[in-house]
Amino acid sequence: MGGVTVVLAGDFRQTLPVIPKGTKVDELKASLKASPLWKHVRKLHLTTNMRVHLFGDQTAGQFAKHLLNIGNGCIPFSQDLQLHQLPCSQIIQTENDLKANVFPDLSANSHNTAWLCERAILAPRNEAVDKIN
């Protein structure tokens, strides 16, 4: 085997394979890192958050750092509820408050694609997305 270049982007903690009814152990066993090919992979690491670097977006930098802290186990975690604790400033009480915070003045900006592309509400499950939509 040789000479094939494959570029993989992202954080492996966010790109595990989907194993129907599988456990976390099953997902890890099926991941690329468990492959015998992994020892032959040349790994390069991005050390600069390019969104922050290119656009000066400090909020994005803080969020990226917060995500890494979650992934590295530095943020308090409730085993009972399977929840990460967030700083109080990031808690929004209702779905309507969430929508108003992410999409302020939506009616005036609904045709502005650049404005819409800068916003998103992410959810871990489709049920939550359906409820918010």
ABEGO torsion letter per residue (X at the ends): XBGBBBBBBEBAAAABBBBBGBBAAAAAAABAAABAAAAABBBBBBABBAAAAAAGBAAAAAAAAAAAAAAAGABBBBAAAGBBBBBAAABBABAAAAAAAABBGAAAAAABAAAAAABBBBBABAAAAAAAX
